[in-house]
């Protein structure tokens, strides 16, 4: 398939990647999502981890070369801006910095935003190791701890100074953004103001248990940059959680469009994360189905404790899911800004049966196609739009001269069939070449707790 790449891989039999950073890619097709076309690829030259030229090359005899087939399509690396590394079992949360990141990378997700860390020190350490090539994984944009009642140590009595000190600490540690979850209006203002002072984006899961009254109608005027899960706004009275209230919405209510326009007028981005909701409802929608046997990546112990008929969180979730799909399409049609996020950490307490991170990014893309968003727009959502929402559009998100060489290679044209993105076989991050199948093989039997004893051992 890729003769010259295979020659390179012989030299690193025990590795899932090739440390190159200088590289030439010949053949295949470059997907141009902006113009909704693909063009034959003459050559992409990568130097020192950046795209040096497109269409012409120099020093080609000195650089490794990947030669592609006619049915290979080249895209920018994908983003997931509502990614989690955490595992949850029997109410105990742990960050997995070993297998979950590899599943993202193998699926072509070269950049993730961790969107709320239960062990922010562990994630920060892992991020450092990845940046120094001590560990393999996607580019980590970490968020630090949750701000709000998503953090068990949070209190509504916290002072502005305490919140500022926490943000200052994590900003100094190099976090890339902040995540609020279930927070008061006053505290939300503190987080946004201090976060923006450090140049950090702020996103939020609002309309939750402690403060259901705080939604987009409050957060957007305060300056929030992105929101997760709910359009919300004045369409939701805020008497209970967003899940319940969206399930009860009358979709003809003009307040829905008013809420959407609030996003649009303030250039606020939205992550729908409908993959996780569809999974929890056990939806049989085509886009949620399996194309590989994902359970083989789980530890034998994790497989043994799976309930194949998991309980549903709440009957309202099914109505929430159906309403949310329609609201997302309306949001897109009105010109709303959408970024890519899936949520969906590995939760063994009420499992929706073997759907796993990384694969879910492709499910989210397929969902958008199924509700009527054009395929080229979906590719933009998963690449340049998401880069832009994090302020990284000058470095990432498209195949352009001078940008970091984050590239994925798939079989089939995703402009014609978005399900083609599921065929990722080669991933390039900062010019480093990864073989997806090799990474996935290394993940088999590794995801989740090894045993009851090891999971609860302190």
MORA-V189111 format. One record per helix or strand of 2 or more residues. SS is the DSSP state (H for helix, E for strand). FROM is the first residue (numbers start at 1). TO is the last residue. If there is no record, write none. Layout:
SS:FROM:TO  SS:FROM:TO
This chain:
H:3:10  E:17:18  E:23:26  E:29:32  E:37:40  E:44:47  E:50:54  H:60:62  E:64:67  E:72:76  E:78:80  E:86:89  E:92:95  H:100:106  E:109:113  H:120:131  E:139:141  E:145:147  H:160:172  E:177:181  H:185:197  E:201:205  H:216:222  E:226:228  H:233:235  H:242:247  H:254:265  E:269:271  H:274:280  H:286:288  H:294:297  H:300:304  H:316:333  E:337:338  E:346:347  H:359:370  H:375:389  E:407:411  H:418:423  E:426:429  E:432:435  H:436:443  H:452:456
